[in-house]
């Protein structure tokens, strides 16, 4: 590989200062499953690599204020091993664990998936549906931003020079809530989403949906928050009429392109199908929670 | 131009020190600096699993790890699998089941299978196939590999009883 510089700071502030000083060629490294491929292929010119894995806050899963804080460099396999996290956010975890092979899961992170800004990132629709937020560290200090504000275009983020995501925060779970993520790929494993849909629901004691959030992946340049699709569910018990409204609203929200993985027509139709199926799974999960 | 960095790590239980370029991968360092050529470069992009090693207990593709990241870490490679002259049960079962032909993917598959049996001593065939989905083999058609891993798992469970 081409020449590059590498540092592994132990504090977030050191990392932000290094990223700022490194200029446009500086990149934070967590799992590296996208970054090293891009460097090795020559798609990304060599610069300064700032490894986040020696920063204590960037590693591991912590329960805070009823929710979860996930360090940016925590690999996917560690998410699936965390019983409480998986019970609270099954959709987020199934989305993160769909990415790549066992080897990739040993390294790949949700923060990396988010900041790589691929329209087809599997964990991002699930995080958006979950109303996850990011703790961003930069030269000007720390700020919190919703996950959906990070990617602004394929491969481009809203992060300012020197800024990086240190933690992903999942909010506290209310009772009778659950999420689900489904994606469509032409094979059973290890492929890039043609369409991905995350659905997050809260029910009341009678099974009526009181809160919903639907996020669509790979059908637009960034993840789409389908507000009309969520509104189509609220007040219903996910009957056939509500599912039909969800399907229509999800299709209306999708703005896909045609490419080698699927045509725009196909992606639009599948967005509706997966929205219905993911909502059905999330609803069943929510009913089972206390 | 070249800023060689010293890295100290533990490879197959032995402390090692080596010099590496910051852009070199762990796979490059294992093969070129430490002479451990069992780990192979198939794709160089994390798709084929021929470079699989265990890094601090996690199965990873060593082509997607920078050598400098290994500072202070534990690395297990195919070279650490046999104990002295005695093959690991997985290696023995791969021979018995003829679970290899050209052999290029075999070290990575053995390391990945060992990692599987450490977390799941009694995997189903389906679990085994999913776990090994990141290890590509263009010769065997996988069936013999899966049979060898299942047989080794069964034998290891007996050994543990």
Interface residues (C-beta under 8 A of the other chain):
Chain A: X1 X2 X3 X4 X5 X6 X8 X29 X32 X33 X36 X37 X39 X40 X41 X46 X49 X51 X53 X75 X77 X100 X101 X102 X103 X104 X106 X107 X189 X190
Chain B: X1 X2 X3 X5 X21 X22 X23 X24 X25 X44 X45 X46 X49 X52 X55 X58 X59 X60 X61 X63 X64 X65 X66 X68 X69 X71 X112 X115 X116 X130 X131 X132 X133 X134 X135
